[in-house]
């Protein structure tokens, strides 16, 4: 199966780090749950969100520095039949991997995948980089109540799987 990531959000770390981010799970320092966010780069940080679904980030900082990118949306390029076995029957192709919980479900991610090295040759989930020619837009992150106006959400304009922007009702207005 192959998914093309079409939307991500960046998250930093503690106040003492290079990218202080009160919206990040890593803001209060390393814990058993968020340790993967503190590097090395290229490892999945999988967690359960609101006790309902899994979400996945990829660590992007050097060892000891918290930074990760939340996988928010994707387009299924190959293996749609496999993805459909994990998703609600009748889900449109555009929605198969739209939103972080749906994307993780499309990939079949569980807490057992936490810490997986996405650059390992035998990884169940791997990452390759695009050619750098695809246009990308940036804007505020979705659904968070603090540091909501940072333009740390990136997406491919018109891309399949890109979610609509929704500001958290708890976020103060800029």
MIKOLVEX-552796 format. One line per field, with one value per residue (C-alpha): residue number from 1; residue in one letter; chain; x, y, z. Coordinates in nm, 2 decimals. Last residue first. Example, Ala and Ser with C-alpha at 12.3 -4.5 7.8 and 13.67 -1.06 7.14 Angstrom:
! MIKOLVEX-552796
k	2, 1
r	s, a
c	A, A
c1	1.37, 1.23
c2	-0.11, -0.45
c3	0.71, 0.78
***
This chain:
! MIKOLVEX-552796
k	174, 173, 172, 171, 170, 169, 168, 167, 166, 165, 164, 163, 162, 161, 160, 159, 158, 157, 156, 155, 154, 153, 152, 151, 150, 149, 148, 147, 146, 145, 144, 143, 142, 141, 140, 139, 138, 137, 136, 135, 134, 133, 132, 131, 130, 129, 128, 127, 126, 125, 124, 123, 122, 121, 120, 119, 118, 117, 116, 115, 114, 113, 112, 111, 110, 109, 108, 107, 106, 105, 104, 103, 102, 101, 100, 99, 98, 97, 96, 95, 94, 93, 92, 91, 90, 89, 88, 87, 86, 85, 84, 83, 82, 81, 80, 79, 78, 77, 76, 75, 74, 73, 72, 71, 70, 69, 68, 67, 66, 65, 64, 63, 62, 61, 60, 59, 58, 57, 56, 55, 54, 53, 52, 51, 50, 49, 48, 47, 46, 45, 44, 43, 42, 41, 40, 39, 38, 37, 36, 35, 34, 33, 32, 31, 30, 29, 28, 27, 26, 25, 24, 23, 22, 21, 20, 19, 18, 17, 16, 15, 14, 13, 12, 11, 10, 9, 8, 7, 6, 5, 4, 3, 2, 1
r	x, x, x, x, x, x, x, x, x, x, x, x, x, x, x, x, x, x, x, x, x, x, x, x, x, x, x, x, x, x, x, x, x, x, x, x, x, x, x, x, x, x, x, x, x, x, x, x, x, x, x, x, x, x, x, x, x, x, x, x, x, x, x, x, x, x, x, x, x, x, x, x, x, x, x, x, x, x, x, x, x, x, x, x, x, x, x, x, x, x, x, x, x, x, x, x, x, x, x, x, x, x, x, x, x, x, x, x, x, x, x, x, x, x, x, x, x, x, x, x, x, x, x, x, x, x, x, x, x, x, x, x, x, x, x, x, x, x, x, x, x, x, x, x, x, x, x, x, x, x, x, x, x, x, x, x, x, x, x, x, x, x, x, x, x, x, x, x, x, x, x, x, x, x
c	A, A, A, A, A, A, A, A, A, A, A, A, A, A, A, A, A, A, A, A, A, A, A, A, A, A, A, A, A, A, A, A, A, A, A, A, A, A, A, A, A, A, A, A, A, A, A, A, A, A, A, A, A, A, A, A, A, A, A, A, A, A, A, A, A, A, A, A, A, A, A, A, A, A, A, A, A, A, A, A, A, A, A, A, A, A, A, A, A, A, A, A, A, A, A, A, A, A, A, A, A, A, A, A, A, A, A, A, A, A, A, A, A, A, A, A, A, A, A, A, A, A, A, A, A, A, A, A, A, A, A, A, A, A, A, A, A, A, A, A, A, A, A, A, A, A, A, A, A, A, A, A, A, A, A, A, A, A, A, A, A, A, A, A, A, A, A, A, A, A, A, A, A, A
c1	-0.55, -0.87, -0.81, -0.84, -1.11, -1.34, -1.06, -1.01, -1.13, -0.94, -1.08, -0.88, -0.65, -0.71, -0.69, -0.47, -0.63, -0.34, -0.08, -0.07, 0.14, 0.03, 0.30, 0.16, 0.15, -0.19, -0.31, -0.02, -0.28, -0.63, -0.57, -0.82, -0.62, -0.28, -0.25, -0.14, 0.11, 0.08, 0.28, 0.35, 0.50, 0.85, 1.04, 1.10, 0.91, 1.07, 1.03, 0.89, 0.84, 0.57, 0.62, 1.00, 1.24, 1.48, 1.47, 1.38, 1.04, 1.20, 0.91, 0.89, 0.52, 0.40, 0.26, 0.04, -0.16, -0.13, -0.34, -0.23, -0.59, -0.65, -0.36, -0.49, -0.84, -0.72, -0.50, -0.77, -0.85, -0.71, -1.01, -1.20, -1.12, -1.17, -1.53, -1.61, -1.88, -1.78, -1.60, -1.23, -0.99, -1.09, -1.10, -0.73, -0.65, -0.87, -0.71, -0.36, -0.20, -0.20, -0.42, -0.41, -0.30, -0.40, -0.29, 0.05, 0.17, 0.53, 0.76, 1.01, 1.16, 1.54, 1.73, 1.83, 1.81, 1.46, 1.21, 1.00, 0.72, 0.37, 0.09, -0.27, -0.47, -0.84, -1.10, -0.94, -0.93, -0.64, -0.44, -0.07, 0.18, 0.52, 0.68, 1.06, 1.25, 1.45, 1.63, 1.45, 1.27, 0.93, 0.98, 0.97, 0.61, 0.43, 0.70, 0.75, 0.99, 0.94, 0.64, 0.60, 0.64, 0.27, 0.29, 0.04, 0.27, 0.53, 0.89, 1.09, 1.46, 1.41, 1.39, 1.01, 0.96, 0.88, 0.79, 0.50, 0.46, 0.14, 0.10, -0.12, -0.09, 0.10, 0.10, -0.01, 0.12, 0.00
c2	3.68, 3.52, 3.30, 2.93, 2.74, 2.73, 2.55, 2.68, 2.45, 2.44, 2.19, 1.87, 1.77, 1.40, 1.46, 1.76, 2.08, 2.28, 2.04, 2.10, 2.25, 2.33, 2.52, 2.87, 2.94, 3.08, 2.81, 2.85, 2.73, 2.60, 2.34, 2.23, 2.28, 2.44, 2.78, 2.81, 2.70, 2.61, 2.36, 2.34, 2.01, 2.06, 1.92, 1.58, 1.39, 1.22, 0.86, 0.74, 0.38, 0.19, -0.18, -0.11, -0.36, -0.10, 0.12, 0.48, 0.48, 0.36, 0.23, 0.40, 0.35, 0.08, -0.13, 0.16, 0.08, 0.18, 0.01, 0.26, 0.36, 0.38, 0.62, 0.83, 0.83, 0.94, 1.22, 1.36, 1.26, 0.91, 0.74, 1.07, 1.16, 0.79, 0.81, 0.60, 0.35, 0.09, 0.25, 0.21, -0.08, -0.31, 0.00, 0.05, -0.30, -0.24, 0.10, -0.06, 0.20, 0.58, 0.65, 1.02, 1.15, 1.37, 1.49, 1.32, 1.51, 1.63, 1.60, 1.80, 1.74, 1.77, 1.48, 1.30, 1.53, 1.66, 1.52, 1.27, 1.14, 1.18, 0.93, 0.94, 0.65, 0.66, 0.68, 0.72, 1.10, 1.05, 0.72, 0.77, 0.68, 0.85, 0.71, 0.74, 0.93, 1.17, 1.06, 1.20, 1.37, 1.30, 0.93, 0.99, 1.11, 0.83, 0.73, 1.09, 1.36, 1.72, 1.94, 2.06, 1.71, 1.66, 1.98, 2.26, 2.46, 2.47, 2.59, 2.54, 2.56, 2.39, 2.53, 2.60, 2.23, 2.09, 2.16, 2.04, 2.06, 1.98, 1.77, 1.75, 1.57, 1.26, 1.02, 0.68, 0.35, 0.00
c3	1.73, 1.87, 2.17, 2.10, 2.29, 1.99, 1.81, 1.46, 1.19, 0.86, 0.61, 0.59, 0.31, 0.21, -0.17, -0.25, -0.37, -0.23, -0.09, 0.28, 0.56, 0.92, 1.12, 1.06, 1.42, 1.51, 1.74, 1.99, 2.25, 2.18, 1.92, 1.65, 1.34, 1.30, 1.13, 0.77, 0.51, 0.14, -0.06, -0.43, -0.54, -0.69, -0.40, -0.57, -0.30, 0.00, 0.09, 0.41, 0.54, 0.73, 0.78, 0.81, 0.66, 0.51, 0.82, 0.74, 0.91, 1.24, 1.45, 1.79, 1.84, 1.60, 1.88, 1.97, 1.66, 1.29, 1.03, 0.76, 0.69, 1.07, 1.11, 0.82, 0.97, 1.31, 1.16, 0.93, 0.57, 0.50, 0.33, 0.29, -0.07, -0.17, -0.03, 0.27, 0.18, 0.43, 0.73, 0.71, 0.79, 0.50, 0.28, 0.32, 0.19, -0.12, -0.17, -0.20, -0.42, -0.43, -0.12, -0.07, 0.27, 0.56, 0.91, 0.97, 1.28, 1.24, 1.53, 1.73, 2.08, 2.10, 2.27, 1.96, 1.66, 1.56, 1.31, 1.49, 1.28, 1.42, 1.42, 1.55, 1.70, 1.76, 2.04, 2.38, 2.32, 2.09, 2.12, 2.05, 1.78, 1.77, 1.46, 1.43, 1.16, 1.37, 1.69, 1.87, 2.15, 2.00, 2.07, 2.44, 2.43, 2.62, 2.86, 2.94, 2.81, 2.89, 2.97, 2.61, 2.46, 2.39, 2.19, 2.21, 2.45, 2.18, 2.25, 1.93, 2.01, 2.35, 2.70, 2.67, 2.59, 2.25, 1.89, 1.68, 1.30, 1.12, 0.81, 0.50, 0.16, 0.25, -0.04, 0.06, -0.08, 0.00
***
